[in-house]
Amino acid sequence: RNHFPGYMHDRVTFSSSYLVALLAHIQVSLGPSSGGGASAAQLRNIALCSQLQEVHRSMLSLLPRLPAPAAAALQGPLDALEGCAIDTVSPIFKSALEVFESHVLAMHQQQWGPTSQSAAASGSAMLPVTDTSSYVNDLANALAVFRSEYMSKFIPAPSPTVPSVGSSLAERAAARLLMLWVRHACLLRPLGEQGKLQLAKDLGELQLVIGQGLYPLDAMGPVNRCLRAFR
């Protein structure tokens, strides 16, 4: 028992040294995406993130059973371990988000006002909106690839019911993407009545594909309330 503090100090020192070496390895294996499917380096880092999370979860469960000084000494390495897990995969989400945002910004390339004088002369009758805009379809395809090639590889899978690095980054990406759409939808001018119907159709589909592809909207309280207010 008298040797326990020294033993814990050695273990903490070892853990810190291990984390430094691990971070160096991550810097080597991270690289830009080649586009489309996940690269071998990205898959390694997703697997590494899952392993680091499991180590963090196991060590965290030990803290209540340790003396207060030992638990306090382990808190730093635990925080570093969690940060290390985030660093392994955050570039993947960052690159994907840049692609998703480019699709959202493509809404400004679409015609939202009256398309011609003949349309304006045809009276106030409006055609039903049955299809979503092309930018939403492109975003849906990109999200499907990301979920299949990247998010499905996380263990555990990103979910509101299981706290994890993947869940946190997916929620953050979903919130950022939805708020970006709202901000730019407010800038669309001119916006005719047909355009408003199209925008409502796009928003409904956007909520569906982001909720299924990234993170459930009903688990994102403030963002979900903002969308309802916008509608």
C-alpha positions in Angstrom: 0.0 0.0 0.0 2.9 2.4 0.8 4.2 1.9 -2.7 0.9 2.8 -4.3 1.6 6.5 -4.9 4.9 5.8 -6.5 3.3 3.1 -8.6 0.6 5.5 -9.8 3.2 8.1 -10.6 5.0 5.7 -12.8 1.8 4.7 -14.5 0.8 8.3 -15.1 4.3 9.0 -16.5 4.1 6.0 -18.8 0.6 7.0 -20.0 1.7 10.6 -20.8 4.8 9.3 -22.7 2.6 6.9 -24.6 0.2 9.7 -25.6 3.1 11.8 -26.9 4.3 9.0 -29.1 0.7 8.3 -30.2 0.1 11.9 -31.2 3.4 11.8 -33.3 2.1 8.7 -35.0 -1.2 10.4 -35.8 0.5 13.4 -37.4 2.2 11.0 -39.8 -0.9 8.9 -40.7 -3.3 11.8 -41.2 -3.5 13.1 -44.7 -5.9 14.8 -47.2 -8.8 12.8 -48.5 -8.5 11.5 -52.0 -12.2 12.1 -52.4 -15.1 9.6 -52.4 -14.2 6.6 -50.3 -12.0 6.6 -47.2 -8.3 6.2 -47.6 -6.3 3.6 -45.7 -4.9 6.3 -43.4 -8.4 7.6 -42.6 -9.7 4.1 -41.8 -6.7 3.5 -39.5 -7.5 6.7 -37.6 -11.2 5.9 -37.3 -10.1 2.5 -35.8 -7.6 4.2 -33.6 -10.2 6.7 -32.4 -12.5 3.8 -31.5 -9.7 2.1 -29.5 -8.8 5.3 -27.7 -12.4 5.8 -26.7 -12.6 2.4 -25.3 -9.4 2.9 -23.3 -10.7 6.3 -22.0 -14.0 4.7 -21.1 -12.3 1.9 -19.2 -9.9 4.2 -17.3 -12.7 6.6 -16.5 -14.7 3.8 -14.8 -11.7 3.2 -12.5 -11.6 6.8 -11.1 -14.3 6.3 -8.4 -12.3 3.4 -6.9 -9.0 5.3 -6.7 -7.7 7.5 -3.9 -8.4 11.2 -4.6 -4.7 12.1 -5.3 -4.4 9.2 -7.8 -7.6 10.1 -9.5 -6.5 13.7 -9.8 -3.2 12.6 -11.2 -5.0 10.6 -13.9 -7.3 13.4 -15.0 -4.7 15.1 -17.1 -3.8 11.9 -19.1 -7.5 11.1 -19.5 -8.1 14.6 -21.0 -5.2 14.1 -23.3 -6.5 10.7 -24.3 -9.8 12.2 -25.2 -8.2 15.0 -27.1 -6.1 12.5 -29.0 -9.2 10.6 -30.0 -10.7 13.8 -31.4 -7.6 14.7 -33.2 -7.5 11.4 -35.1 -10.8 12.0 -36.9 -11.7 15.7 -36.8 -9.9 16.4 -40.1 -12.2 13.8 -41.7 -15.3 15.7 -40.5 -13.8 19.0 -41.5 -13.1 17.9 -45.1 -16.6 16.4 -45.4 -18.2 19.5 -44.0 -16.5 21.6 -46.6 -18.0 19.4 -49.3 -21.5 19.6 -47.7 -21.3 23.3 -47.4 -20.4 23.8 -51.0 -23.6 21.9 -52.0 -25.7 24.1 -49.7 -24.2 27.3 -51.1 -25.1 26.1 -54.6 -28.7 27.2 -53.7 -27.6 30.7 -54.9 -27.2 29.3 -58.5 -30.9 28.4 -58.7 -33.8 30.6 -59.9 -36.1 31.4 -57.0 -38.2 34.2 -58.6 -40.6 34.2 -61.6 -38.9 32.4 -64.5 -40.5 34.3 -67.4 -43.1 36.9 -68.3 -45.4 34.1 -69.5 -45.3 32.5 -66.1 -46.2 35.8 -64.5 -49.0 36.4 -67.1 -50.5 32.9 -66.4 -52.2 34.2 -63.3 -51.7 33.4 -59.6 -52.1 29.7 -60.0 -49.0 27.9 -58.9 -47.7 24.5 -60.0 -47.3 21.9 -57.3 -43.7 21.3 -56.2 -42.9 17.6 -56.5 -39.1 17.6 -56.8 -36.4 18.9 -54.5 -33.7 21.2 -55.9 -30.5 19.7 -57.5 -28.3 21.1 -54.7 -30.3 19.1 -52.1 -30.0 16.0 -54.2 -26.2 16.5 -54.5 -26.0 17.0 -50.7 -28.0 13.8 -50.1 -25.7 11.8 -52.3 -22.6 13.2 -50.5 -24.1 12.4 -47.1 -24.9 8.9 -48.1 -21.3 8.3 -49.2 -20.0 9.8 -46.0 -22.2 7.6 -43.8 -21.4 4.5 -45.8 -17.6 5.1 -46.1 -16.8 6.8 -42.8 -19.5 6.9 -40.1 -20.3 3.2 -40.4 -16.7 2.4 -39.4 -16.9 4.0 -36.0 -17.3 1.7 -32.9 -19.7 2.6 -31.4 -21.6 4.1 -34.3 -22.4 7.8 -33.8 -25.7 8.0 -31.9 -27.4 10.3 -29.4 -27.8 7.4 -27.0 -24.1 6.6 -26.8 -21.7 9.5 -26.0 -18.6 9.3 -28.3 -16.3 11.4 -30.4 -18.1 10.4 -33.5 -21.4 11.4 -32.0 -20.1 14.8 -30.9 -18.5 15.6 -34.2 -21.6 14.4 -36.2 -23.9 16.6 -34.1 -21.7 19.6 -34.5 -21.5 19.1 -38.3 -25.3 18.6 -38.6 -26.0 21.8 -36.6 -23.5 23.8 -38.6 -24.9 22.6 -41.9 -28.5 23.3 -41.0 -27.8 26.8 -39.7 -25.7 27.6 -42.8 -28.8 26.6 -44.9 -31.1 28.9 -42.8 -28.7 31.9 -43.1 -28.4 31.6 -46.8 -32.0 30.8 -47.4 -32.8 34.2 -45.8 -30.6 35.9 -48.4 -32.4 34.6 -51.4 -33.8 37.4 -53.6 -36.1 37.7 -55.4 -38.2 34.9 -53.8 -41.5 34.4 -55.6 -44.4 32.3 -54.3 -43.3 29.3 -56.3 -39.8 29.8 -54.9 -41.2 29.7 -51.4 -42.9 26.4 -52.0 -39.7 25.1 -53.5 -37.7 26.3 -50.5 -40.2 24.6 -48.1 -39.8 21.3 -50.1 -36.0 21.6 -50.0 -36.0 22.2 -46.2 -38.2 19.1 -45.6 -35.8 17.0 -47.6 -32.8 18.6 -46.0 -34.0 17.8 -42.6 -34.6 14.2 -43.6 -31.2 13.6 -45.2 -29.2 15.3 -42.4 -31.3 13.5 -39.8 -30.6 10.1 -41.4 -27.1 10.8 -42.7 -25.5 12.7 -39.8 -27.5 13.2 -36.6 -31.2 12.9 -35.6 -32.8 16.3 -35.5 -35.0 15.6 -32.6 -31.8 15.2 -30.5 -30.7 18.7 -31.5 -33.0 21.0 -29.4 -32.0 24.5 -30.2 -31.3 23.8 -33.9 -34.6 22.0 -34.3 -36.5 24.8 -32.7 -34.8 27.3 -35.1 -35.9 25.2 -38.1 -39.5 25.1 -36.9 -39.5 28.9 -36.4 -38.1 29.3 -39.9 -40.8 27.2 -41.5 
